[in-house]
Amino acid sequence: MRSLAVISLHTSPLAQPGTGDGGGMNVYVRELVTSLAHRGVRCDVYTRRTSPDQPDEVLVEPGFRLFHLDAGAHDLPKERLPSILDEFTSRLGEALRRSPVEAIHAHYWLSAEVGHRLKHELDLPLVVTFHTLARVKEANGDPESAERLISEDRTMSCADTVLASCREEAAQLGRYYDLSPSRVAMVAPGVDHAIFSPGQRWAARQALGLPEGPLALFVGRIQPLKGLDVAVGALARSRHPNLQMAVVGGPSGVEGLDHLAGVRKLAAETGVADRIHWFEPQPHHLLSGFYRAADVCLVPSRSESFGLVALEASACGTPVVATEVGGLIDLVDHSLTGFLARERTAAVFGDHLDALIGNELMAMAMGGAAATKATGYTWSRAAADLDEVLHRITSRAPVSCA
C-alpha cells in the first residue's frame, strides 16, 4: 500500500465551502483523497486546528485520516498564517517521523512552503497543487504579498511535480514561472455524478421555496475575485423584468464584508434588490438542488484555476455563463454548453444571460450538452492520474533545489 501525507494547512477539507477560507479547494482535497483511499493509497491529511473542540484525529473512512495540528491561536486570520509556518512544520515533521509516508502532496502556497521544508528534512518527493497562482492573480489585478511570490518561486524550483487542473494552468506555469513541462502533470478535478445530475427544475424550486419564472444563480464566496457585483449588474441590465437571482455563499477574506455591502448597495440603486434571494453557505451535497433550480449559472470570476461551480452546474444540466479565464475555458464550450465572456463586465454577462433566458430551446440544448460534457470529469479518474504521478516520483530520487 502506498502512503501519502496531504497538507491543507489553512482550511480543512471537512469545513463547509462557501464562506471564510473554505471553497472549491476543500471539495477538491476531500474528494480526491477519498478516491485515492479507494485505490488503496493510505492518505493522512494534516490541517491546522481552528477550534479547541476539534479532535487530534478523525477517521473519515478507511484509508483517509485527518489530523488537527496546533499552530498559533485558533482564530488566527489567514493573512497572519505565515507567522506560524515554523511551528506547523515542526509539529508535522514530528507526526511524519511517527507515521512515515512515501510522498507529500501540498495544497496552496502556505502548505507548499511547509512541504518544501519537510521534503528536505525527510528526503521525500513533493507534489504541489497551488489552486491559485500569485503571478496570475497579480496579472488580473489582485496584488499578492512579496512573501508569497518568493515562496512560490522557491517551491516551484524544487517540487517533484506541480499539478495543473487544466491546460491554461499548465501553460501559466510555464509562462509565469518558467516551469519545465516535464515537471507538470495534469490532474483535472471531478464531480460526484451520484449527487450532481440533471433533475426536475420545478421540484428543485419548490423544495427551496423559490418562485416560478426565470432564475439565474451565483454560488461562491463573496469577495471581489468571484464577481458577485458583475452578476448583480448583469441582472440589473437584463431585458427580462421578471428574472430573479439566487445567491448562495458568504463573505470571505479581508474584503468580503465590504464587497457584500457594496453589492447590496448596487442592487438597491439599480432596483433589483427585491429580485435577489440570499442563501447562507450550504452543505456541498445540497448545492445540487440550487443548480437544478436555475436556468443559468453565472461564474464571473476574475481568475479561476479550475472552476468547480461551473462543472457542478453543468453536471446538473444547467448552462453556464463564465469569464473566459483559467479552467473555465476548458469547462465551457462557447455557444455549445454555455457562454464564455471575453470581457468581465455586467454588459457582456447581461447579454449572454438574456440570450439564454430568451431562448428556452437553446438553453435546454446547452444544458443537455453541458451534462454530457461533465461526464468526462470524475474523481476516480483524477485519483488514477495522481496515483500514476505518485508511482513515478516514488520510483526515482527526489528533485533537488535548482
DRENDO-1510 file (C-alpha; in Angstrom, 1 decimal, always signed):
<recs>
REC; n; res; u; v; w
REC; 1; MET; +0.0; +0.0; +0.0 .
REC; 2; ARG; +1.3; +3.4; -1.0 .
REC; 3; SER; +1.2; +6.2; +1.7 .
REC; 4; LEU; +0.8; +9.9; +1.2 .
REC; 5; ALA; +0.8; +12.9; +3.6 .
REC; 6; VAL; -1.6; +15.6; +2.4 .
REC; 7; ILE; -1.1; +19.1; +3.7 .
REC; 8; SER; -4.0; +21.5; +3.8 .
REC; 9; LEU; -2.8; +24.0; +6.4 .
REC; 10; HIS; -5.2; +26.9; +6.0 .
REC; 11; THR; -8.5; +25.1; +5.6 .
REC; 12; SER; -9.8; +21.7; +6.5 .
REC; 13; PRO; -11.3; +19.5; +3.8 .
REC; 14; LEU; -14.1; +18.8; +6.2 .
REC; 15; ALA; -15.0; +22.5; +6.5 .
REC; 16; GLN; -18.1; +23.7; +4.7 .
REC; 17; PRO; -17.3; +25.5; +1.4 .
REC; 18; GLY; -18.7; +29.0; +0.6 .
REC; 19; THR; -17.5; +31.2; +3.5 .
REC; 20; GLY; -14.4; +32.1; +5.3 .
REC; 21; ASP; -11.4; +30.3; +3.7 .
REC; 22; GLY; -13.5; +27.4; +2.5 .
REC; 23; GLY; -14.1; +26.9; -1.2 .
REC; 24; GLY; -13.5; +24.6; -4.1 .
REC; 25; MET; -10.2; +23.5; -2.6 .
REC; 26; ASN; -12.0; +21.9; +0.4 .
REC; 27; VAL; -14.1; +19.8; -2.0 .
REC; 28; TYR; -11.0; +19.0; -4.2 .
REC; 29; VAL; -9.0; +17.7; -1.2 .
REC; 30; ARG; -11.8; +15.7; +0.3 .
REC; 31; GLU; -13.0; +14.1; -2.9 .
REC; 32; LEU; -9.5; +13.4; -4.3 .
REC; 33; VAL; -8.3; +11.9; -1.0 .
REC; 34; THR; -11.4; +9.7; -0.8 .
REC; 35; SER; -10.9; +8.4; -4.3 .
REC; 36; LEU; -7.2; +7.8; -3.6 .
REC; 37; ALA; -8.1; +5.8; -0.4 .
REC; 38; HIS; -10.5; +3.7; -2.5 .
REC; 39; ARG; -7.5; +2.9; -4.8 .
REC; 40; GLY; -5.5; +1.6; -1.8 .
REC; 41; VAL; -3.4; +4.7; -1.1 .
REC; 42; ARG; -3.2; +5.5; +2.6 .
REC; 43; CYS; -3.8; +9.2; +3.0 .
REC; 44; ASP; -3.1; +11.2; +6.2 .
REC; 45; VAL; -4.4; +14.7; +5.8 .
REC; 46; TYR; -2.9; +17.4; +8.1 .
REC; 47; THR; -4.6; +20.8; +8.8 .
REC; 48; ARG; -4.4; +23.5; +11.4 .
REC; 49; ARG; -6.6; +23.3; +14.5 .
REC; 50; THR; -9.0; +26.2; +14.4 .
REC; 51; SER; -11.2; +25.3; +17.4 .
REC; 52; PRO; -10.4; +23.6; +20.8 .
REC; 53; ASP; -13.2; +21.2; +20.1 .
REC; 54; GLN; -11.5; +19.6; +17.1 .
REC; 55; PRO; -10.1; +16.2; +18.0 .
REC; 56; ASP; -6.5; +15.2; +17.3 .
REC; 57; GLU; -7.5; +12.6; +14.7 .
REC; 58; VAL; -10.6; +11.9; +12.6 .
REC; 59; LEU; -11.1; +8.7; +10.7 .
REC; 60; VAL; -13.0; +9.9; +7.8 .
REC; 61; GLU; -13.1; +6.5; +6.2 .
REC; 62; PRO; -10.8; +3.6; +5.8 .
REC; 63; GLY; -7.5; +4.9; +4.4 .
REC; 64; PHE; -8.4; +8.5; +5.0 .
REC; 65; ARG; -7.4; +10.0; +8.3 .
REC; 66; LEU; -7.4; +13.7; +9.2 .
REC; 67; PHE; -5.1; +15.2; +11.8 .
REC; 68; HIS; -5.5; +18.6; +13.5 .
REC; 69; LEU; -2.2; +20.2; +14.5 .
REC; 70; ASP; -1.8; +23.1; +16.9 .
REC; 71; ALA; +0.0; +26.1; +15.5 .
REC; 72; GLY; -0.9; +29.6; +16.6 .
REC; 73; ALA; -4.2; +30.9; +18.0 .
REC; 74; HIS; -7.3; +29.1; +16.9 .
REC; 75; ASP; -8.8; +32.3; +15.4 .
REC; 76; LEU; -5.7; +33.4; +13.6 .
REC; 77; PRO; -6.7; +35.1; +10.3 .
REC; 78; LYS; -5.4; +33.7; +7.0 .
REC; 79; GLU; -3.3; +36.8; +6.5 .
REC; 80; ARG; -1.2; +36.0; +9.6 .
REC; 81; LEU; -0.7; +32.3; +8.9 .
REC; 82; PRO; +2.8; +32.8; +7.5 .
REC; 83; SER; +3.9; +33.6; +11.1 .
REC; 84; ILE; +3.1; +30.1; +12.3 .
REC; 85; LEU; +4.7; +28.1; +9.4 .
REC; 86; ASP; +7.8; +27.2; +11.6 .
REC; 87; GLU; +5.5; +25.8; +14.3 .
REC; 88; PHE; +3.3; +23.9; +11.9 .
REC; 89; THR; +6.3; +22.5; +10.1 .
REC; 90; SER; +7.8; +21.3; +13.3 .
REC; 91; ARG; +4.7; +19.6; +14.5 .
REC; 92; LEU; +4.1; +18.0; +11.1 .
REC; 93; GLY; +7.7; +16.8; +11.0 .
REC; 94; GLU; +7.2; +15.1; +14.3 .
REC; 95; ALA; +4.0; +13.4; +13.1 .
REC; 96; LEU; +5.6; +12.1; +9.9 .
REC; 97; ARG; +8.5; +10.7; +11.8 .
REC; 98; ARG; +6.0; +8.7; +13.9 .
REC; 99; SER; +3.9; +7.7; +10.9 .
REC; 100; PRO; +6.2; +7.7; +7.8 .
REC; 101; VAL; +4.9; +8.2; +4.3 .
REC; 102; GLU; +6.3; +7.8; +0.8 .
REC; 103; ALA; +5.4; +11.3; -0.6 .
REC; 104; ILE; +3.9; +14.6; +0.3 .
REC; 105; HIS; +1.0; +16.4; -1.5 .
REC; 106; ALA; +0.7; +20.1; -0.5 .
REC; 107; HIS; -2.3; +22.3; -1.3 .
REC; 108; TYR; -1.9; +26.1; -1.7 .
REC; 109; TRP; +1.3; +28.1; -1.2 .
REC; 110; LEU; +1.3; +28.0; +2.6 .
REC; 111; SER; +1.1; +24.2; +2.6 .
REC; 112; ALA; +3.7; +24.1; -0.2 .
REC; 113; GLU; +6.1; +26.1; +1.9 .
REC; 114; VAL; +5.7; +23.5; +4.7 .
REC; 115; GLY; +6.0; +20.7; +2.2 .
REC; 116; HIS; +9.2; +22.1; +0.7 .
REC; 117; ARG; +10.9; +22.3; +4.1 .
REC; 118; LEU; +9.9; +18.7; +5.0 .
REC; 119; LYS; +10.9; +17.4; +1.6 .
REC; 120; HIS; +14.5; +18.2; +2.6 .
REC; 121; GLU; +14.2; +17.3; +6.3 .
REC; 122; LEU; +12.7; +13.8; +5.5 .
REC; 123; ASP; +14.1; +13.3; +1.9 .
REC; 124; LEU; +10.6; +12.8; +0.4 .
REC; 125; PRO; +9.3; +13.7; -3.0 .
REC; 126; LEU; +6.9; +16.6; -3.1 .
REC; 127; VAL; +3.7; +17.1; -5.2 .
REC; 128; VAL; +2.1; +20.6; -5.1 .
REC; 129; THR; -1.3; +21.8; -6.2 .
REC; 130; PHE; -1.3; +25.6; -5.9 .
REC; 131; HIS; -5.0; +26.1; -6.7 .
REC; 132; THR; -4.3; +29.8; -7.4 .
REC; 133; LEU; -1.1; +31.3; -8.6 .
REC; 134; ALA; +0.2; +34.7; -7.2 .
REC; 135; ARG; +1.6; +35.9; -10.5 .
REC; 136; VAL; -1.6; +35.1; -12.4 .
REC; 137; LYS; -3.7; +36.9; -9.7 .
REC; 138; GLU; -1.4; +40.0; -10.0 .
REC; 139; ALA; -1.8; +40.0; -13.7 .
REC; 140; ASN; -5.6; +40.1; -13.2 .
REC; 141; GLY; -5.4; +43.0; -10.7 .
REC; 142; ASP; -5.3; +41.1; -7.4 .
REC; 143; PRO; -1.9; +42.0; -5.7 .
REC; 144; GLU; -0.2; +39.4; -3.6 .
REC; 145; SER; +2.5; +39.6; -0.9 .
REC; 146; ALA; +6.2; +39.5; -1.8 .
REC; 147; GLU; +6.4; +36.6; +0.7 .
REC; 148; ARG; +4.0; +34.5; -1.3 .
REC; 149; LEU; +5.7; +35.4; -4.6 .
REC; 150; ILE; +9.1; +34.4; -3.2 .
REC; 151; SER; +7.7; +31.2; -1.6 .
REC; 152; GLU; +6.1; +30.1; -4.9 .
REC; 153; ASP; +9.3; +30.6; -6.8 .
REC; 154; ARG; +11.3; +28.6; -4.3 .
REC; 155; THR; +8.8; +25.7; -4.2 .
REC; 156; MET; +8.5; +25.6; -8.0 .
REC; 157; SER; +12.2; +25.1; -8.3 .
REC; 158; CYS; +12.2; +22.1; -6.0 .
REC; 159; ALA; +8.8; +20.3; -6.3 .
REC; 160; ASP; +9.0; +16.9; -8.0 .
REC; 161; THR; +5.7; +17.6; -9.7 .
REC; 162; VAL; +3.3; +20.5; -9.9 .
REC; 163; LEU; -0.3; +19.6; -10.7 .
REC; 164; ALA; -2.3; +21.7; -13.1 .
REC; 165; SER; -6.1; +21.4; -13.2 .
REC; 166; CYS; -6.4; +22.4; -16.9 .
REC; 167; ARG; -4.5; +23.3; -20.0 .
REC; 168; GLU; -4.5; +27.0; -19.3 .
REC; 169; GLU; -3.0; +26.5; -15.8 .
REC; 170; ALA; -0.3; +24.2; -17.3 .
REC; 171; ALA; +0.5; +27.0; -19.7 .
REC; 172; GLN; +0.6; +29.6; -17.0 .
REC; 173; LEU; +3.1; +27.5; -15.0 .
REC; 174; GLY; +5.5; +27.8; -18.0 .
REC; 175; ARG; +4.6; +31.3; -18.9 .
REC; 176; TYR; +4.8; +32.9; -15.4 .
REC; 177; TYR; +7.3; +30.6; -13.6 .
REC; 178; ASP; +9.4; +29.1; -16.5 .
REC; 179; LEU; +8.5; +25.6; -15.2 .
REC; 180; SER; +9.5; +22.8; -17.5 .
REC; 181; PRO; +6.6; +20.8; -18.9 .
REC; 182; SER; +8.3; +17.6; -17.7 .
REC; 183; ARG; +7.6; +18.7; -14.1 .
REC; 184; VAL; +3.9; +19.5; -14.7 .
REC; 185; ALA; +1.2; +16.9; -14.6 .
REC; 186; MET; -2.5; +17.4; -15.5 .
REC; 187; VAL; -5.0; +16.2; -12.9 .
REC; 188; ALA; -8.4; +17.7; -13.6 .
REC; 189; PRO; -10.8; +17.7; -10.7 .
REC; 190; GLY; -14.0; +15.7; -10.9 .
REC; 191; VAL; -17.6; +15.8; -9.9 .
REC; 192; ASP; -19.8; +13.3; -7.9 .
REC; 193; HIS; -22.3; +12.3; -10.5 .
REC; 194; ALA; -24.4; +10.5; -8.0 .
REC; 195; ILE; -25.2; +13.9; -6.4 .
REC; 196; PHE; -24.7; +16.3; -9.2 .
REC; 197; SER; -27.0; +15.2; -12.1 .
REC; 198; PRO; -30.0; +16.7; -14.0 .
REC; 199; GLY; -33.3; +16.8; -12.3 .
REC; 200; GLN; -36.8; +18.4; -12.4 .
REC; 201; ARG; -36.4; +22.2; -12.2 .
REC; 202; TRP; -39.9; +22.8; -10.8 .
REC; 203; ALA; -39.3; +20.3; -8.0 .
REC; 204; ALA; -36.0; +21.8; -7.0 .
REC; 205; ARG; -37.5; +25.3; -6.9 .
REC; 206; GLN; -40.4; +24.0; -4.8 .
REC; 207; ALA; -38.1; +22.4; -2.3 .
REC; 208; LEU; -36.0; +25.6; -2.0 .
REC; 209; GLY; -39.0; +27.9; -1.8 .
REC; 210; LEU; -38.0; +29.8; -5.0 .
REC; 211; PRO; -40.6; +31.4; -7.2 .
REC; 212; GLU; -41.6; +30.4; -10.7 .
REC; 213; GLY; -40.2; +32.3; -13.7 .
REC; 214; PRO; -36.6; +32.6; -15.0 .
REC; 215; LEU; -33.8; +32.2; -12.4 .
REC; 216; ALA; -30.1; +33.0; -12.5 .
REC; 217; LEU; -27.7; +31.5; -9.9 .
REC; 218; PHE; -24.5; +32.6; -8.3 .
REC; 219; VAL; -22.6; +30.2; -6.0 .
REC; 220; GLY; -19.4; +31.0; -4.2 .
REC; 221; ARG; -17.5; +33.0; -1.6 .
REC; 222; ILE; -18.5; +36.7; -1.6 .
REC; 223; GLN; -15.3; +38.6; -2.4 .
REC; 224; PRO; -14.2; +40.8; -5.3 .
REC; 225; LEU; -12.3; +37.9; -7.1 .
REC; 226; LYS; -15.6; +35.9; -7.6 .
REC; 227; GLY; -17.5; +38.8; -9.1 .
REC; 228; LEU; -20.9; +38.9; -7.4 .
REC; 229; ASP; -21.1; +42.6; -8.3 .
REC; 230; VAL; -20.8; +41.6; -12.0 .
REC; 231; ALA; -23.6; +39.1; -11.6 .
REC; 232; VAL; -25.9; +41.6; -9.9 .
REC; 233; GLY; -25.0; +44.2; -12.6 .
REC; 234; ALA; -26.0; +41.7; -15.3 .
REC; 235; LEU; -29.3; +41.1; -13.5 .
REC; 236; ALA; -29.9; +44.9; -13.5 .
REC; 237; ARG; -29.2; +45.2; -17.2 .
REC; 238; SER; -31.4; +42.2; -18.2 .
REC; 239; ARG; -34.3; +42.8; -20.6 .
REC; 240; HIS; -36.4; +40.4; -18.6 .
REC; 241; PRO; -38.0; +42.3; -15.7 .
REC; 242; ASN; -39.2; +39.0; -14.1 .
REC; 243; LEU; -35.7; +37.5; -13.9 .
REC; 244; GLN; -34.8; +36.5; -10.4 .
REC; 245; MET; -31.4; +35.6; -8.9 .
REC; 246; ALA; -30.4; +33.2; -6.1 .
REC; 247; VAL; -27.1; +33.9; -4.3 .
REC; 248; VAL; -25.5; +31.1; -2.3 .
REC; 249; GLY; -22.4; +31.9; -0.2 .
REC; 250; GLY; -21.0; +34.1; +2.5 .
REC; 251; PRO; -18.3; +36.9; +2.7 .
REC; 252; SER; -14.7; +35.7; +2.5 .
REC; 253; GLY; -11.3; +37.4; +3.1 .
REC; 254; VAL; -10.5; +40.9; +4.3 .
REC; 255; GLU; -12.6; +42.5; +1.6 .
REC; 256; GLY; -15.6; +40.1; +1.9 .
REC; 257; LEU; -17.9; +42.2; +4.2 .
REC; 258; ASP; -17.2; +45.4; +2.3 .
REC; 259; HIS; -17.8; +43.7; -1.0 .
REC; 260; LEU; -21.1; +42.3; +0.2 .
REC; 261; ALA; -22.2; +45.8; +1.4 .
REC; 262; GLY; -21.2; +47.2; -2.0 .
REC; 263; VAL; -23.2; +44.5; -3.8 .
REC; 264; ARG; -26.3; +45.2; -1.7 .
REC; 265; LYS; -26.0; +48.9; -2.4 .
REC; 266; LEU; -25.7; +48.2; -6.1 .
REC; 267; ALA; -28.8; +46.0; -6.0 .
REC; 268; ALA; -30.8; +48.7; -4.2 .
REC; 269; GLU; -29.6; +51.5; -6.5 .
REC; 270; THR; -30.4; +49.5; -9.7 .
REC; 271; GLY; -33.8; +48.4; -8.4 .
REC; 272; VAL; -33.2; +44.7; -8.3 .
REC; 273; ALA; -32.8; +44.1; -4.6 .
REC; 274; ASP; -36.3; +42.5; -4.3 .
REC; 275; ARG; -35.4; +40.1; -7.1 .
REC; 276; ILE; -32.4; +38.6; -5.3 .
REC; 277; HIS; -32.8; +35.6; -2.9 .
REC; 278; TRP; -29.9; +35.3; -0.5 .
REC; 279; PHE; -28.9; +31.9; +1.0 .
REC; 280; GLU; -26.2; +31.1; +3.5 .
REC; 281; PRO; -23.4; +28.7; +2.5 .
REC; 282; GLN; -24.9; +25.2; +2.1 .
REC; 283; PRO; -23.5; +21.7; +2.7 .
REC; 284; HIS; -21.9; +20.7; -0.5 .
REC; 285; HIS; -24.3; +18.0; -1.4 .
REC; 286; LEU; -27.3; +20.3; -1.1 .
REC; 287; LEU; -25.9; +22.6; -3.9 .
REC; 288; SER; -27.3; +20.2; -6.5 .
REC; 289; GLY; -30.8; +21.4; -5.7 .
REC; 290; PHE; -29.8; +25.0; -6.5 .
REC; 291; TYR; -28.1; +24.1; -9.7 .
REC; 292; ARG; -31.2; +22.2; -10.9 .
REC; 293; ALA; -33.5; +25.1; -9.9 .
REC; 294; ALA; -31.6; +27.6; -12.1 .
REC; 295; ASP; -32.0; +28.4; -15.8 .
REC; 296; VAL; -28.4; +29.6; -15.9 .
REC; 297; CYS; -25.4; +29.7; -13.5 .
REC; 298; LEU; -23.1; +32.8; -13.6 .
REC; 299; VAL; -19.4; +32.4; -12.8 .
REC; 300; PRO; -17.9; +35.9; -13.3 .
REC; 301; SER; -14.5; +35.2; -11.6 .
REC; 302; ARG; -11.6; +37.4; -12.3 .
REC; 303; SER; -9.3; +34.3; -12.3 .
REC; 304; GLU; -10.1; +30.6; -11.8 .
REC; 305; SER; -7.6; +27.8; -11.8 .
REC; 306; PHE; -10.4; +25.3; -12.5 .
REC; 307; GLY; -14.0; +26.3; -11.5 .
REC; 308; LEU; -15.8; +23.5; -9.7 .
REC; 309; VAL; -19.1; +25.6; -9.6 .
REC; 310; ALA; -19.1; +25.6; -13.4 .
REC; 311; LEU; -18.5; +21.8; -13.5 .
REC; 312; GLU; -21.2; +21.0; -10.9 .
REC; 313; ALA; -23.8; +23.2; -12.6 .
REC; 314; SER; -23.0; +21.6; -16.0 .
REC; 315; ALA; -23.4; +18.1; -14.4 .
REC; 316; CYS; -26.9; +19.2; -13.3 .
REC; 317; GLY; -27.8; +20.2; -16.8 .
REC; 318; THR; -27.6; +24.0; -16.2 .
REC; 319; PRO; -25.8; +26.1; -18.8 .
REC; 320; VAL; -23.0; +28.4; -17.5 .
REC; 321; VAL; -22.0; +31.9; -18.4 .
REC; 322; ALA; -18.4; +32.3; -17.2 .
REC; 323; THR; -15.4; +34.6; -17.7 .
REC; 324; GLU; -13.0; +33.4; -20.3 .
REC; 325; VAL; -10.2; +32.6; -17.8 .
REC; 326; GLY; -8.3; +29.6; -16.5 .
REC; 327; GLY; -10.1; +26.3; -16.2 .
REC; 328; LEU; -13.4; +27.9; -17.2 .
REC; 329; ILE; -12.0; +27.9; -20.8 .
REC; 330; ASP; -11.9; +24.1; -20.7 .
REC; 331; LEU; -15.2; +23.6; -18.9 .
REC; 332; VAL; -17.4; +25.8; -21.0 .
REC; 333; ASP; -17.7; +25.2; -24.8 .
REC; 334; HIS; -18.7; +28.6; -26.0 .
REC; 335; SER; -22.2; +28.6; -27.6 .
REC; 336; LEU; -22.5; +24.8; -27.1 .
REC; 337; THR; -22.7; +24.3; -23.3 .
REC; 338; GLY; -22.9; +27.9; -22.3 .
REC; 339; PHE; -21.1; +31.2; -23.0 .
REC; 340; LEU; -17.6; +32.4; -22.2 .
REC; 341; ALA; -17.5; +36.2; -21.6 .
REC; 342; ARG; -14.4; +37.7; -23.2 .
REC; 343; GLU; -15.0; +40.9; -21.2 .
REC; 344; ARG; -15.8; +40.6; -17.5 .
REC; 345; THR; -18.5; +43.3; -17.5 .
REC; 346; ALA; -22.1; +43.4; -16.4 .
REC; 347; ALA; -23.0; +44.4; -20.0 .
REC; 348; VAL; -21.4; +41.3; -21.6 .
REC; 349; PHE; -22.7; +38.9; -18.9 .
REC; 350; GLY; -26.1; +40.5; -19.2 .
REC; 351; ASP; -26.2; +39.9; -23.0 .
REC; 352; HIS; -25.3; +36.3; -22.6 .
REC; 353; LEU; -27.8; +35.9; -19.7 .
REC; 354; ASP; -30.6; +37.3; -21.9 .
REC; 355; ALA; -29.7; +35.1; -24.8 .
REC; 356; LEU; -30.3; +32.0; -22.6 .
REC; 357; ILE; -33.4; +33.4; -20.8 .
REC; 358; GLY; -34.9; +34.5; -24.1 .
REC; 359; ASN; -34.5; +31.2; -25.9 .
REC; 360; GLU; -35.7; +28.2; -23.9 .
REC; 361; LEU; -34.9; +25.6; -26.6 .
REC; 362; MET; -31.4; +26.8; -26.9 .
REC; 363; ALA; -30.9; +26.8; -23.2 .
REC; 364; MET; -32.3; +23.2; -22.9 .
REC; 365; ALA; -29.9; +22.1; -25.7 .
REC; 366; MET; -26.9; +23.8; -24.0 .
REC; 367; GLY; -27.9; +22.2; -20.6 .
REC; 368; GLY; -28.0; +18.8; -22.2 .
REC; 369; ALA; -24.6; +19.2; -23.9 .
REC; 370; ALA; -23.2; +20.5; -20.6 .
REC; 371; ALA; -24.3; +17.5; -18.7 .
REC; 372; THR; -22.8; +15.2; -21.4 .
REC; 373; LYS; -19.5; +17.1; -21.3 .
REC; 374; ALA; -19.4; +16.8; -17.5 .
REC; 375; THR; -19.5; +13.0; -17.6 .
REC; 376; GLY; -15.8; +13.2; -18.6 .
REC; 377; TYR; -14.8; +14.5; -15.2 .
REC; 378; THR; -14.8; +12.1; -12.3 .
REC; 379; TRP; -12.9; +11.9; -9.1 .
REC; 380; SER; -11.9; +8.3; -9.8 .
REC; 381; ARG; -10.2; +9.4; -13.0 .
REC; 382; ALA; -8.4; +12.3; -11.1 .
REC; 383; ALA; -7.2; +9.8; -8.4 .
REC; 384; ALA; -5.9; +7.4; -11.1 .
REC; 385; ASP; -4.0; +10.3; -12.7 .
REC; 386; LEU; -2.5; +11.3; -9.4 .
REC; 387; ASP; -1.7; +7.7; -8.5 .
REC; 388; GLU; +0.3; +7.4; -11.7 .
REC; 389; VAL; +2.2; +10.6; -10.7 .
REC; 390; LEU; +2.9; +9.1; -7.2 .
REC; 391; HIS; +4.2; +5.9; -8.7 .
REC; 392; ARG; +6.5; +7.8; -11.0 .
REC; 393; ILE; +8.0; +10.2; -8.3 .
REC; 394; THR; +8.5; +7.5; -5.7 .
REC; 395; SER; +10.4; +5.3; -8.1 .
REC; 396; ARG; +13.2; +7.9; -8.6 .
REC; 397; ALA; +15.4; +10.2; -6.4 .
REC; 398; PRO; +13.6; +13.4; -5.3 .
REC; 399; VAL; +14.3; +16.5; -7.3 .
REC; 400; SER; +17.0; +18.8; -5.8 .
REC; 401; CYS; +16.5; +22.6; -5.5 .
REC; 402; ALA; +17.6; +24.5; -8.6 .
</recs>
